[in-house]
Every structure is written in structure tokens, then in C-alpha cells.
Amino acid sequence: MKIYSVKAASNMFKRISIKHVVMPAILLAGISANLALAQMPKAQVGNLIKKVEDGVDQFRDYLDKRGETAKNATPPAQTQRGRQPTEAQKNNAKVRKDALDDSLDDLNKSTNRLRRKFDATDNWSTTKSEVQKVVDDARLVNQALTKGNYGTEAARLWGVLRNGINDLARAYAITPLAV
């Protein structure tokens, strides 16, 4: 018969409790979360999709209005030190703006595709690949926004849209966008 010290017995009990109590609890929590997601009504998921569609439209409208306002401004743009921007700076800004426009176009197309596929099916969980595409396109918009300075209103609108996309991603058990 082996005699264990109190410390050894305590360590053994900790290992047993982690293996036999904590791990099954984590697995059951994950399974119950997936079951809860699968039981979400189609109408509720439809509302999440509508929220994302509206957010994309609002964000696009804001950027279009912002661009029109900038074009109508009479004084030429200046740098922080009062100098005129160089051609390289102008080209860099145009490249960033084009990247944002392209990624926002892709996001708009993927949300439209999601809506068409979602409306045509009774089982909303079959549209998971379309939601993954929306999330992937949103990541590209997020990257384009972080490379440029678009102001606080753009950041606010993107934050609302990003939260809507994350809610939709969670409904489909897809990894949401980083904040």
C-alpha cells in the first residue's frame, strides 16, 4: 500500500477535478450554445440580416456624402503644417479610398446574395457559407478603414455595422470580427 503525502493527494485531486468536472462542463456549455443557435427562429435571423443590409447602405451613403462635401469645398486640401499635399500623398489617398470602395462593394454584394439565398430557403442554417463570405468581406472593409483616416462619424457607423455583422456571425456560429 502506497502512502501519499497531503500535498500529493491535493495535486491528484486537482487533476481529477479538472479532467472529470471542468472539461465536461465546458463541452456541455458548447453543445447547449450550438443547440440554442439552431433553435433561433428564421424571422429573428432575418432581422439580423436586415440590420446588416441597412448598416451597409447607411455606411455607403455616408461615405458618398462625405466625398461630395470634400469635392465641393473651395479651399484646396492642406497638410497639418499648412502645405499642399504632394502628388504621392494624393495618389496614396486615392489608392486607400479605392480599396475601401472596392471592399465595400464586395460587402454589399455578399449581403445581397445572402438575402437572396436566405429568402429562398426554409432552413436558414444552410446559408452559413454566405454569412462567412459577408464576414470575410467585412474584414477587408475593416482593414481598409484602419489604414485611412475617415473621421469619427465613419468610425461610429462602422462600429454599429460591425456589431450587426458580429451578431449575425454568432447566430451562425462563425468567428466574429475583431474590434
JOMOWO-V436482 format. One record per pair of residues at least 12 apart in sequence whose ideal C-beta (glycine too) atoms are under 8 Angstrom apart, sorted by the first residue. I is the first residue (numbers start at 1). GAP is how many residues later the second one is. D is the distance in whole Angstrom. If there is no record, write none. Layout:
# JOMOWO-V436482
i gap d
I GAP D
I GAP D
This chain:
# JOMOWO-V436482
i gap d
34 139 6
37 133 8
37 134 6
37 135 7
37 136 6
38 87 7
40 131 6
42 80 8
42 82 5
44 127 8
45 73 7
45 79 5
45 123 8
45 126 6
46 72 7
46 78 8
48 116 7
48 119 5
48 120 5
48 123 6
49 62 7
49 65 6
49 66 6
49 69 6
49 119 6
51 113 4
51 116 7
51 117 8
52 59 6
52 82 7
52 109 7
52 112 5
52 113 6
52 116 6
53 58 5
53 59 8
53 62 6
55 102 7
55 105 6
55 106 4
55 109 5
55 110 8
56 48 7
56 51 6
56 52 5
56 55 6
56 105 7
57 51 8
58 99 6
58 103 8
59 45 7
59 95 8
59 98 5
59 99 6
59 102 5
60 44 6
60 48 7
62 91 7
62 92 7
62 95 6
63 37 7
63 38 8
63 41 7
63 87 8
63 91 7
66 84 8
66 85 8
66 87 8
66 88 7
67 30 8
93 55 8
96 48 7
96 51 6
96 52 4
97 51 7
99 45 5
99 48 8
100 41 7
100 44 4
100 45 7
100 48 7
100 50 8
103 34 7
103 37 4
103 38 5
103 40 8
103 41 5
104 37 6
104 40 8
106 31 5
106 34 7
107 27 7
107 30 4
107 31 6
107 33 8
107 34 5
109 28 8
110 20 7
110 23 5
110 24 5
110 26 8
110 27 5
111 23 6
113 17 6
113 20 7
114 13 6
114 16 4
114 17 6
114 19 8
114 20 6
117 13 5
118 12 7
125 47 7
127 45 8
128 44 5
128 45 8
128 46 7
131 37 6
131 38 7
131 41 5
131 43 6
132 40 8
132 42 6
134 31 6
134 34 7
135 30 6
135 34 5
135 39 6
135 40 8
135 41 7
135 42 7
138 23 8
138 24 7
138 27 5
138 39 6
139 38 6
141 17 7
142 16 8
142 20 7
142 35 6
142 36 8
145 13 6
162 15 5
162 17 7
165 12 6
